[in-house]
Amino acid sequence: MQRRYIAPTVMLAAGAITIIFNIVNKVELLDSLKSLLLVLIIFFIIGKFAEKIIGKIADNQKKAEEAKEKAALEDAAATTVTEEQEVKNEETKNQEIKNQEIKNQEIKK
């Protein structure tokens, strides 16, 4: 459910409960409308606060997930760089060994 529908949903549910209560208790129309208006205003405000709180919680969760993904990508990139360095180091060592062998052969001749 989208966040913008939280306050109206809370307000309408409270209004429906109020109207049902007033019908069951046979409250006069004018008194029923006054209590309905009061309930709608109060629960609209409560719904807006709930909407903001839920929004903050959802935003914090998104930020935490993005931070985890970023950290995972950085770790993967660091691992890739380290592996590339190891491969280059091995290639360099192999080349040095070959150069040493060539020098040893030249000295023997």
N, C-alpha and C positions, 0 to 999 in steps of 0.2 A: 504494500500500500504506500502510495506517495505521501510524503510528509504533509503536504498542504491540505490533505483531507482529514487529518487527525482532529483538529479543533472542531470542524463542523460535525464530524461523526459523534464526538463526545457530546456536543451541544444537542444534537438531534436525539440521541439516545436518552439524555436526561429530560428533554422536553416530552418525549413519548411516555416516559415513566411518570412524569408529573401529570400529564393529561389523563392517563389511565387511573392514577391515584385519585384525581379530582372527580372523574366520572363515577368511580366506584363509591366514593364518599359523598356524591351528589352535592358538590360545591357549586355555588352560584356562578354564573358565567363571568361576571366582572371580576370577582375574586379569583376565579380560575385563570383568567387572562393575566391578571397582575402577577400571580405566582409564576405563571409560565414565562412571562417576560423576565422576571427576576432570575429564574432558574436558567433561562437561555443565556443571559448576560454573564452570570457567574460561571457557568460551565464552558462558555466560549473562552473566557479568560483562562480557566484551568486548562482547557485544551491547547491554548497557545503556549502556555508554560510547558506542557508535556511535549508539544511539538519541538520546542527549542531544546529541551533536554535530550530528547531522542535524536535530534539532529546533531548535537554535540557528540553524543556517544557514537553515532554512525561515522561522523567525520574522524574521530579519534581512531576508530577501528580501521578506516581506510588509510590513514596516515601510518599506522603501525604495519599494515600489510605492505604498503609501498616501501617502507623502510626495510622490511624483511626481504622484499624482492630486490631492492637496490643492493643490499648487503650480499645477497646470493649472487647477483650479477658481478659485483666487485670481486668476490671470492673466486668465481669462475674465471674472470679475466686475469686475476693474479696467478691462478693455477696454470692457465694457458701460457702466460708470459714465462713462468718458471719452467715449464716443460720445454718451451722454445729455447730458453737459455741452456738447459741441459743438453738438448740436441746439438746446439752450436758448440758447446764445450766438448762434447764427444767428437764432433767433426774436427774441431781444432786439434784435439789430442791425436786422433787418427792421422791427420795430416802431418803433425810433428813426428809421429812414429815413422811414417813413410819417408819423410825428409831425412831422419836420422839413419834409416836403413840405406838410403841412397848415398849418404855421406860415407857410411861404413863400407859400402861396396866400392866407392871411388878410392878410398884409402887403401883397400886391399889390392887394388889394381896397381 
